[in-house]
Amino acid sequence: MKKIFLIAALATALIANAQVLEVASVEKIATPENLDAKVAGIAPDGSYLLITTGTNEGLQRFDMQTGETSVITTAAGAGYNAKITDDGKDVIYRETNYGSDRLRLQQLVRQTLATMKREVLVLPTRNLQGISVHRNTISVVNNRNIKRVAVNSSQKTEEMPVLSISNGQLMITRGGNTTQLSPNGTDKSYIWPSVSPDMKHITYYVAGEGCYVAGIDGSNPQYIARQCRAAKWLDDNTLVAMADRDNGEVVTESSIVVYTIDGRHQTLTDNSVIAMYPYASADGKRIVFSTDRGEAYMINVK
């Protein structure tokens, strides 16, 4: 069994304004050495990680108990916005290919980890947009149309809002209709959209400006911070993100930060590593992130 090592230098949270979380420890995870590896997700119960490459090629499952790694897929694009069902049994990912006209096509696949059974949810398309997984429902927006698939076929699916980006604009699909949201105006470019667990708020990043939070209908956009990138919801009121800086070519420093809707914020890692692209377990007790050296770390929250 591979060990998980405590990194004492990272264990003390650096607090700005007011403390948001109480950090128990920050640990380096003994993933296989690979300078091109990065974390692509964490199981809801924290039992395994999804690992991909810097170009999102392929997916591997890293077992946190045994330290064993197994290949899920080698497909191009699989690591981009991969999803895990709430029971942790299935992974949903893209497979990217190019047609005879050299245009990029993506199909969406659901794979059961225990049996490695594959199910194609969306055939190759140029318009695969938003993907959401919540409770028993996998929701996919393809060419502005919504498709819902039950995780457990014996239970009903639910309707839920799905965010997507189309030509740089923020879109939302609700009630079977896809409409433009773009709370900060259509002259802006949007990335990194996410719906809060209670489905009352959204977060997104406006290029050149920073991270915002708004109501689910795009109302009352609230500025969070410029250095709050690739934000994800830790809970209904808290975002976890990275604060990174570069020299125009490579990232020179980056830390993991948390922000609350009411304005509190806290830095969780120091400058001993370049910490990027965080993911949180469903209970908010574990935050995992990658470094520029292909390492993986986990922040344990009390």
MARNU-219782 format. One record per residue (C-alpha): residue number from 1; residue in one letter; z negated, x, y. Coordinates in Angstrom, 1 decimal, always signed. Each point is the difference from the previous one (the first is absolute). Layout:
<atoms>
i:NUM; aa:a; c3:Z; c1:X; c2:Y
...
</atoms>
This chain:
<atoms>
i:1; aa:m; c3:+0.0; c1:+0.0; c2:+0.0
i:2; aa:k; c3:+1.0; c1:+1.4; c2:+3.4
i:3; aa:k; c3:-2.7; c1:+0.2; c2:+2.6
i:4; aa:i; c3:+0.0; c1:-1.3; c2:+3.5
i:5; aa:f; c3:-1.4; c1:+2.6; c2:+2.4
i:6; aa:l; c3:-2.2; c1:-0.8; c2:+3.0
i:7; aa:i; c3:+1.3; c1:+1.6; c2:+3.2
i:8; aa:a; c3:-3.1; c1:+0.5; c2:+2.1
i:9; aa:a; c3:+1.9; c1:+0.9; c2:+3.2
i:10; aa:l; c3:+1.6; c1:-3.4; c2:+0.0
i:11; aa:a; c3:-3.0; c1:-2.0; c2:-0.9
i:12; aa:t; c3:-1.4; c1:-0.5; c2:+3.5
i:13; aa:a; c3:+1.8; c1:-2.7; c2:+2.0
i:14; aa:l; c3:+0.9; c1:+0.8; c2:+3.6
i:15; aa:i; c3:-1.1; c1:-2.9; c2:+2.1
i:16; aa:a; c3:+1.7; c1:-1.2; c2:+3.2
i:17; aa:n; c3:-1.4; c1:-2.9; c2:+2.0
i:18; aa:a; c3:-2.0; c1:-1.7; c2:-2.8
i:19; aa:q; c3:-0.2; c1:+0.4; c2:-3.7
i:20; aa:v; c3:+2.1; c1:-2.3; c2:-2.0
i:21; aa:l; c3:-0.6; c1:+1.2; c2:-3.6
i:22; aa:e; c3:-2.7; c1:+2.0; c2:-1.8
i:23; aa:v; c3:+1.8; c1:+2.7; c2:-2.0
i:24; aa:a; c3:-1.8; c1:+1.0; c2:-3.2
i:25; aa:s; c3:+2.4; c1:+2.8; c2:-0.8
i:26; aa:v; c3:+3.5; c1:+1.4; c2:+0.2
i:27; aa:e; c3:+1.4; c1:+1.3; c2:-3.3
i:28; aa:k; c3:+3.1; c1:+1.9; c2:-1.0
i:29; aa:i; c3:+1.6; c1:-1.7; c2:-3.0
i:30; aa:a; c3:+1.2; c1:+2.3; c2:-2.7
i:31; aa:t; c3:+3.6; c1:-1.2; c2:-0.1
i:32; aa:p; c3:+2.7; c1:+2.3; c2:-1.5
i:33; aa:e; c3:+1.0; c1:+2.7; c2:+2.4
i:34; aa:n; c3:+3.2; c1:-0.9; c2:+1.8
i:35; aa:l; c3:+0.8; c1:+0.8; c2:+3.6
i:36; aa:d; c3:+2.3; c1:-2.9; c2:+0.2
i:37; aa:a; c3:-2.4; c1:-2.7; c2:-1.3
i:38; aa:k; c3:-1.6; c1:-2.7; c2:+2.1
i:39; aa:v; c3:-2.1; c1:-3.1; c2:-0.7
i:40; aa:a; c3:+1.8; c1:-3.3; c2:+0.0
i:41; aa:g; c3:-2.8; c1:-2.4; c2:-0.8
i:42; aa:i; c3:-3.4; c1:-0.6; c2:-1.7
i:43; aa:a; c3:-0.9; c1:-2.6; c2:-2.6
i:44; aa:p; c3:-2.1; c1:-2.9; c2:+1.4
i:45; aa:d; c3:-3.0; c1:+1.2; c2:-2.1
i:46; aa:g; c3:+0.7; c1:+3.7; c2:+0.8
i:47; aa:s; c3:+0.7; c1:+0.9; c2:-3.6
i:48; aa:y; c3:+3.4; c1:+1.6; c2:+0.6
i:49; aa:l; c3:+2.3; c1:+1.4; c2:+2.7
i:50; aa:l; c3:+3.7; c1:-0.3; c2:+0.4
i:51; aa:i; c3:+1.6; c1:+3.4; c2:+0.7
i:52; aa:t; c3:+3.5; c1:+0.5; c2:+1.4
i:53; aa:t; c3:+1.9; c1:+2.8; c2:+1.8
i:54; aa:g; c3:+0.6; c1:+0.8; c2:+3.6
i:55; aa:t; c3:+3.3; c1:-1.9; c2:-0.2
i:56; aa:n; c3:-1.5; c1:-2.9; c2:-2.0
i:57; aa:e; c3:+1.8; c1:+1.0; c2:-3.2
i:58; aa:g; c3:-1.7; c1:-1.4; c2:-3.1
i:59; aa:l; c3:-3.5; c1:-1.3; c2:-0.7
i:60; aa:q; c3:-2.8; c1:+1.4; c2:-2.2
i:61; aa:r; c3:-3.3; c1:-1.5; c2:-1.0
i:62; aa:f; c3:-3.0; c1:+2.3; c2:+0.4
i:63; aa:d; c3:-3.0; c1:-1.2; c2:-2.0
i:64; aa:m; c3:-3.2; c1:+0.7; c2:+2.0
i:65; aa:q; c3:-2.2; c1:+0.0; c2:-3.1
i:66; aa:t; c3:+2.1; c1:+2.2; c2:-2.3
i:67; aa:g; c3:+2.0; c1:+2.0; c2:+2.4
i:68; aa:e; c3:+3.1; c1:-0.8; c2:-2.0
i:69; aa:t; c3:+3.4; c1:-0.6; c2:+1.7
i:70; aa:s; c3:+2.7; c1:-2.3; c2:-1.4
i:71; aa:v; c3:+3.5; c1:-0.7; c2:+1.4
i:72; aa:i; c3:+0.7; c1:-3.5; c2:+1.1
i:73; aa:t; c3:+3.5; c1:+0.6; c2:+1.3
i:74; aa:t; c3:+2.3; c1:+2.8; c2:+1.2
i:75; aa:a; c3:+2.0; c1:-2.3; c2:+2.3
i:76; aa:a; c3:+0.9; c1:+1.0; c2:+3.5
i:77; aa:g; c3:-1.9; c1:-2.0; c2:+2.6
i:78; aa:a; c3:-2.7; c1:-1.2; c2:-2.4
i:79; aa:g; c3:-2.9; c1:+1.5; c2:+2.0
i:80; aa:y; c3:+1.0; c1:-1.8; c2:+3.2
i:81; aa:n; c3:-2.4; c1:-3.0; c2:+0.6
i:82; aa:a; c3:-0.8; c1:-0.3; c2:-3.7
i:83; aa:k; c3:-2.4; c1:-2.9; c2:-0.7
i:84; aa:i; c3:-2.7; c1:-0.6; c2:-2.7
i:85; aa:t; c3:-0.9; c1:-3.4; c2:-1.2
i:86; aa:d; c3:-3.6; c1:-1.2; c2:+0.7
i:87; aa:d; c3:-1.0; c1:+0.5; c2:-3.7
i:88; aa:g; c3:+1.4; c1:+3.5; c2:+0.0
i:89; aa:k; c3:+2.3; c1:-0.6; c2:-3.0
i:90; aa:d; c3:+3.4; c1:+0.0; c2:+1.7
i:91; aa:v; c3:+1.8; c1:+2.2; c2:+2.5
i:92; aa:i; c3:+2.9; c1:-1.3; c2:+2.2
i:93; aa:y; c3:+2.4; c1:+2.6; c2:+1.3
i:94; aa:r; c3:+3.5; c1:+0.6; c2:+1.3
i:95; aa:e; c3:+2.9; c1:+1.7; c2:-1.8
i:96; aa:t; c3:+2.5; c1:+1.5; c2:+2.4
i:97; aa:n; c3:+3.6; c1:+0.7; c2:-0.9
i:98; aa:y; c3:+3.4; c1:+0.2; c2:+1.8
i:99; aa:g; c3:+3.0; c1:-2.1; c2:-0.7
i:100; aa:s; c3:+3.6; c1:+1.0; c2:-0.2
i:101; aa:d; c3:+0.3; c1:-0.5; c2:+3.7
i:102; aa:r; c3:-3.0; c1:+2.5; c2:+0.5
i:103; aa:l; c3:-2.2; c1:-2.7; c2:+1.5
i:104; aa:r; c3:-3.6; c1:+0.0; c2:-1.1
i:105; aa:l; c3:-1.2; c1:-2.7; c2:-2.4
i:106; aa:q; c3:-3.5; c1:-0.8; c2:-1.0
i:107; aa:q; c3:-1.3; c1:-2.1; c2:-2.9
i:108; aa:l; c3:-3.6; c1:-1.0; c2:-0.5
i:109; aa:v; c3:-1.8; c1:+0.5; c2:-3.3
i:110; aa:r; c3:-3.3; c1:-1.2; c2:-1.4
i:111; aa:q; c3:-1.4; c1:+2.3; c2:-2.7
i:112; aa:t; c3:-3.0; c1:-0.8; c2:-2.2
i:113; aa:l; c3:-2.0; c1:+3.3; c2:-0.4
i:114; aa:a; c3:-1.4; c1:-0.8; c2:-3.5
i:115; aa:t; c3:+3.3; c1:-0.8; c2:-1.6
i:116; aa:m; c3:+2.5; c1:+1.6; c2:+2.5
i:117; aa:k; c3:+1.9; c1:-3.3; c2:-0.1
i:118; aa:r; c3:+2.4; c1:-0.3; c2:+2.9
i:119; aa:e; c3:+1.1; c1:-3.1; c2:+1.8
i:120; aa:v; c3:+2.6; c1:+0.1; c2:+2.7
i:121; aa:l; c3:-1.2; c1:-2.3; c2:+2.8
i:122; aa:v; c3:+3.0; c1:+0.6; c2:+2.4
i:123; aa:l; c3:+3.4; c1:+1.3; c2:-1.1
i:124; aa:p; c3:+1.6; c1:+2.8; c2:+2.1
i:125; aa:t; c3:+0.3; c1:-1.0; c2:+3.6
i:126; aa:r; c3:+0.4; c1:+1.5; c2:+3.4
i:127; aa:n; c3:-2.5; c1:-2.5; c2:+1.6
i:128; aa:l; c3:-3.3; c1:+0.5; c2:-1.8
i:129; aa:q; c3:-2.6; c1:-0.5; c2:+2.7
i:130; aa:g; c3:-3.7; c1:-0.9; c2:-0.3
i:131; aa:i; c3:-2.1; c1:+0.1; c2:-3.1
i:132; aa:s; c3:-3.5; c1:-1.5; c2:-0.4
i:133; aa:v; c3:-2.4; c1:-0.2; c2:-2.9
i:134; aa:h; c3:-3.0; c1:-2.3; c2:+0.3
i:135; aa:r; c3:-2.1; c1:-1.6; c2:-2.8
i:136; aa:n; c3:+2.5; c1:-1.6; c2:-2.4
i:137; aa:t; c3:+3.1; c1:+0.3; c2:+2.1
i:138; aa:i; c3:+2.6; c1:+2.7; c2:+0.6
i:139; aa:s; c3:+2.1; c1:-1.0; c2:+3.1
i:140; aa:v; c3:+3.3; c1:+1.7; c2:+0.7
i:141; aa:v; c3:+2.3; c1:-0.5; c2:+3.0
i:142; aa:n; c3:+3.6; c1:+0.8; c2:-0.7
i:143; aa:n; c3:+2.6; c1:-0.7; c2:+2.6
i:144; aa:r; c3:-2.5; c1:-2.2; c2:+1.9
i:145; aa:n; c3:-0.6; c1:-2.1; c2:-3.1
i:146; aa:i; c3:-3.4; c1:-0.2; c2:-1.8
i:147; aa:k; c3:-0.5; c1:+0.3; c2:-3.7
i:148; aa:r; c3:-3.4; c1:-0.5; c2:-1.6
i:149; aa:v; c3:-0.9; c1:+1.2; c2:-3.5
i:150; aa:a; c3:-3.3; c1:-0.8; c2:-1.8
i:151; aa:v; c3:-2.0; c1:+3.0; c2:-1.2
i:152; aa:n; c3:-1.4; c1:-2.3; c2:-2.7
i:153; aa:s; c3:+2.6; c1:-2.6; c2:-1.0
i:154; aa:s; c3:-2.8; c1:-2.4; c2:-1.0
i:155; aa:q; c3:-1.1; c1:-0.3; c2:+3.6
i:156; aa:k; c3:+1.7; c1:-1.2; c2:+3.1
i:157; aa:t; c3:+1.4; c1:+2.1; c2:+2.8
i:158; aa:e; c3:-1.3; c1:-0.3; c2:+3.5
i:159; aa:e; c3:+1.9; c1:+0.1; c2:+3.4
i:160; aa:m; c3:-1.0; c1:+2.9; c2:+2.2
i:161; aa:p; c3:+1.4; c1:+1.7; c2:+3.1
i:162; aa:v; c3:+2.2; c1:+3.0; c2:-0.7
i:163; aa:l; c3:+0.9; c1:+2.6; c2:+2.7
i:164; aa:s; c3:+3.2; c1:+2.0; c2:+0.0
i:165; aa:i; c3:+2.1; c1:+2.1; c2:+2.4
i:166; aa:s; c3:+3.6; c1:-0.8; c2:+0.8
i:167; aa:n; c3:+2.0; c1:+2.2; c2:+2.3
i:168; aa:g; c3:-3.3; c1:+1.3; c2:+1.4
i:169; aa:q; c3:-1.4; c1:-3.4; c2:+0.7
i:170; aa:l; c3:-3.1; c1:-1.5; c2:-1.5
i:171; aa:m; c3:+0.7; c1:-3.1; c2:-2.1
i:172; aa:i; c3:-2.3; c1:-2.5; c2:-1.7
i:173; aa:t; c3:+0.9; c1:-2.3; c2:-2.9
i:174; aa:r; c3:-2.1; c1:-3.2; c2:-0.3
i:175; aa:g; c3:+0.7; c1:-3.4; c2:-1.5
i:176; aa:g; c3:+3.3; c1:+1.3; c2:-1.4
i:177; aa:n; c3:+1.3; c1:+1.0; c2:+3.4
i:178; aa:t; c3:+0.4; c1:+3.5; c2:+1.4
i:179; aa:t; c3:-0.3; c1:+0.3; c2:+3.8
i:180; aa:q; c3:-0.3; c1:+2.8; c2:+2.5
i:181; aa:l; c3:-3.5; c1:+0.8; c2:+1.1
i:182; aa:s; c3:+0.2; c1:+3.2; c2:+2.1
i:183; aa:p; c3:-3.2; c1:-0.7; c2:+2.1
i:184; aa:n; c3:+0.6; c1:+2.8; c2:+2.4
i:185; aa:g; c3:+3.6; c1:-1.0; c2:+0.8
i:186; aa:t; c3:+3.4; c1:+0.6; c2:-1.6
i:187; aa:d; c3:+0.6; c1:+3.1; c2:+2.0
i:188; aa:k; c3:-2.5; c1:+1.8; c2:-2.2
i:189; aa:s; c3:+0.3; c1:+1.6; c2:-3.4
i:190; aa:y; c3:-2.6; c1:-1.0; c2:-2.7
i:191; aa:i; c3:-1.2; c1:+1.7; c2:-3.1
i:192; aa:w; c3:-3.0; c1:-0.1; c2:-2.5
i:193; aa:p; c3:-0.7; c1:-3.8; c2:+0.1
i:194; aa:s; c3:-2.9; c1:-1.3; c2:-2.1
i:195; aa:v; c3:-1.8; c1:-3.4; c2:-0.4
i:196; aa:s; c3:-3.8; c1:+0.0; c2:-0.1
i:197; aa:p; c3:-1.7; c1:-1.2; c2:-3.2
i:198; aa:d; c3:-1.1; c1:-3.3; c2:+1.5
i:199; aa:m; c3:+3.6; c1:-0.5; c2:+1.4
i:200; aa:k; c3:-1.3; c1:-0.6; c2:+3.5
i:201; aa:h; c3:+1.3; c1:+3.2; c2:+1.6
i:202; aa:i; c3:+2.9; c1:+2.5; c2:-0.2
i:203; aa:t; c3:+0.2; c1:+3.7; c2:+0.9
i:204; aa:y; c3:+3.1; c1:+1.9; c2:+0.9
i:205; aa:y; c3:+1.1; c1:+3.1; c2:+1.8
i:206; aa:v; c3:+2.3; c1:+0.0; c2:+3.1
i:207; aa:a; c3:+2.0; c1:+3.2; c2:+0.1
i:208; aa:g; c3:-0.9; c1:+2.2; c2:+3.0
i:209; aa:e; c3:-3.1; c1:-2.1; c2:+0.8
i:210; aa:g; c3:-2.5; c1:-0.4; c2:-2.9
i:211; aa:c; c3:-1.7; c1:-2.4; c2:-2.4
i:212; aa:y; c3:-0.6; c1:-3.7; c2:+0.9
i:213; aa:v; c3:-1.8; c1:-2.9; c2:-1.6
i:214; aa:a; c3:+1.0; c1:-3.6; c2:+0.7
i:215; aa:g; c3:-0.6; c1:-3.5; c2:-1.4
i:216; aa:i; c3:+2.0; c1:-1.0; c2:-3.1
i:217; aa:d; c3:+2.4; c1:-1.8; c2:+2.3
i:218; aa:g; c3:+0.5; c1:+3.1; c2:+2.2
i:219; aa:s; c3:-2.4; c1:-1.3; c2:+2.8
i:220; aa:n; c3:-2.3; c1:+2.1; c2:+2.1
i:221; aa:p; c3:+1.3; c1:+3.5; c2:-0.9
i:222; aa:q; c3:-2.9; c1:+2.4; c2:+0.4
i:223; aa:y; c3:+0.6; c1:+3.8; c2:+0.4
i:224; aa:i; c3:-2.0; c1:+2.1; c2:-2.4
i:225; aa:a; c3:+1.0; c1:+3.6; c2:+0.4
i:226; aa:r; c3:+3.0; c1:+2.3; c2:+0.1
i:227; aa:q; c3:-1.5; c1:+2.3; c2:-2.7
i:228; aa:c; c3:-0.4; c1:-2.8; c2:-2.5
i:229; aa:r; c3:+3.1; c1:+0.4; c2:-2.1
i:230; aa:a; c3:+1.0; c1:-1.6; c2:-3.4
i:231; aa:a; c3:-3.0; c1:-2.3; c2:+0.4
i:232; aa:k; c3:-1.2; c1:-2.2; c2:-2.9
i:233; aa:w; c3:-2.8; c1:-2.6; c2:-0.1
i:234; aa:l; c3:-3.3; c1:+1.3; c2:-1.5
i:235; aa:d; c3:-1.4; c1:-3.5; c2:+0.5
i:236; aa:d; c3:+0.6; c1:-3.0; c2:+2.2
i:237; aa:n; c3:-1.1; c1:+1.8; c2:+3.1
i:238; aa:t; c3:+0.6; c1:+3.7; c2:-0.7
i:239; aa:l; c3:+3.0; c1:+2.3; c2:-0.1
i:240; aa:v; c3:+0.3; c1:+3.3; c2:-1.8
i:241; aa:a; c3:+2.8; c1:+2.3; c2:+1.3
i:242; aa:m; c3:+0.9; c1:+3.6; c2:+0.7
i:243; aa:a; c3:-0.1; c1:+1.8; c2:+3.4
i:244; aa:d; c3:+2.7; c1:+2.7; c2:-0.4
i:245; aa:r; c3:+1.6; c1:+2.4; c2:+2.4
i:246; aa:d; c3:+3.1; c1:+2.2; c2:-0.5
i:247; aa:n; c3:+1.9; c1:+2.8; c2:+1.7
i:248; aa:g; c3:+3.3; c1:-1.8; c2:-0.2
i:249; aa:e; c3:+0.7; c1:+1.3; c2:-3.5
i:250; aa:v; c3:-3.1; c1:-0.3; c2:-2.2
i:251; aa:v; c3:-3.4; c1:-1.7; c2:+0.2
i:252; aa:t; c3:-2.5; c1:+2.5; c2:+1.4
i:253; aa:e; c3:-3.2; c1:-2.1; c2:-0.3
i:254; aa:s; c3:-0.9; c1:-3.4; c2:-1.3
i:255; aa:s; c3:-3.3; c1:-1.8; c2:-0.7
i:256; aa:i; c3:-0.9; c1:-3.4; c2:-1.5
i:257; aa:v; c3:-1.4; c1:-2.5; c2:+2.5
i:258; aa:v; c3:-1.3; c1:-3.5; c2:+0.0
i:259; aa:y; c3:+0.2; c1:-2.6; c2:+2.8
i:260; aa:t; c3:-1.5; c1:-3.4; c2:+0.3
i:261; aa:i; c3:+1.5; c1:-2.9; c2:+1.9
i:262; aa:d; c3:-3.0; c1:+0.0; c2:+2.4
i:263; aa:g; c3:+0.8; c1:+3.6; c2:+1.1
i:264; aa:r; c3:-2.2; c1:+2.3; c2:-2.1
i:265; aa:h; c3:+1.5; c1:+3.0; c2:-1.6
i:266; aa:q; c3:-1.0; c1:+2.9; c2:-2.1
i:267; aa:t; c3:+1.6; c1:+3.2; c2:-1.4
i:268; aa:l; c3:-0.7; c1:+0.4; c2:-3.7
i:269; aa:t; c3:+1.4; c1:+3.5; c2:-0.7
i:270; aa:d; c3:-0.2; c1:+3.3; c2:+1.8
i:271; aa:n; c3:+2.8; c1:+2.5; c2:+0.7
i:272; aa:s; c3:-0.4; c1:+2.0; c2:-3.2
i:273; aa:v; c3:+2.8; c1:-1.9; c2:-1.6
i:274; aa:i; c3:+3.1; c1:-1.9; c2:+1.3
i:275; aa:a; c3:-1.0; c1:-3.5; c2:-1.2
i:276; aa:m; c3:+2.8; c1:-2.6; c2:+0.0
i:277; aa:y; c3:+1.1; c1:-3.4; c2:-1.3
i:278; aa:p; c3:-3.3; c1:-1.7; c2:-1.1
i:279; aa:y; c3:-0.3; c1:-2.8; c2:-2.5
i:280; aa:a; c3:-3.2; c1:-2.1; c2:-0.6
i:281; aa:s; c3:-1.3; c1:-1.7; c2:-3.1
i:282; aa:a; c3:-0.4; c1:-3.8; c2:+0.1
i:283; aa:d; c3:-3.7; c1:+0.2; c2:+0.5
i:284; aa:g; c3:+0.3; c1:+2.5; c2:+2.9
i:285; aa:k; c3:-2.3; c1:+2.5; c2:-1.8
i:286; aa:r; c3:+2.7; c1:+2.7; c2:-0.6
i:287; aa:i; c3:+2.6; c1:+1.4; c2:+2.3
i:288; aa:v; c3:+2.5; c1:+2.4; c2:-1.5
i:289; aa:f; c3:+2.4; c1:+2.3; c2:+2.0
i:290; aa:s; c3:+2.5; c1:+2.8; c2:-0.5
i:291; aa:t; c3:+0.3; c1:+3.4; c2:+1.7
i:292; aa:d; c3:+3.0; c1:+2.1; c2:+0.9
i:293; aa:r; c3:-0.8; c1:+2.2; c2:-3.0
i:294; aa:g; c3:+0.5; c1:-2.8; c2:-2.5
i:295; aa:e; c3:-3.7; c1:-0.5; c2:-0.5
i:296; aa:a; c3:-1.9; c1:-3.3; c2:-0.4
i:297; aa:y; c3:-3.4; c1:-0.8; c2:+1.4
i:298; aa:m; c3:-2.3; c1:-3.0; c2:-0.2
i:299; aa:i; c3:-2.5; c1:-1.2; c2:+2.6
i:300; aa:n; c3:-2.9; c1:-1.9; c2:-1.5
i:301; aa:v; c3:-1.5; c1:-2.6; c2:+2.3
i:302; aa:k; c3:-3.6; c1:-1.2; c2:-0.4
</atoms>
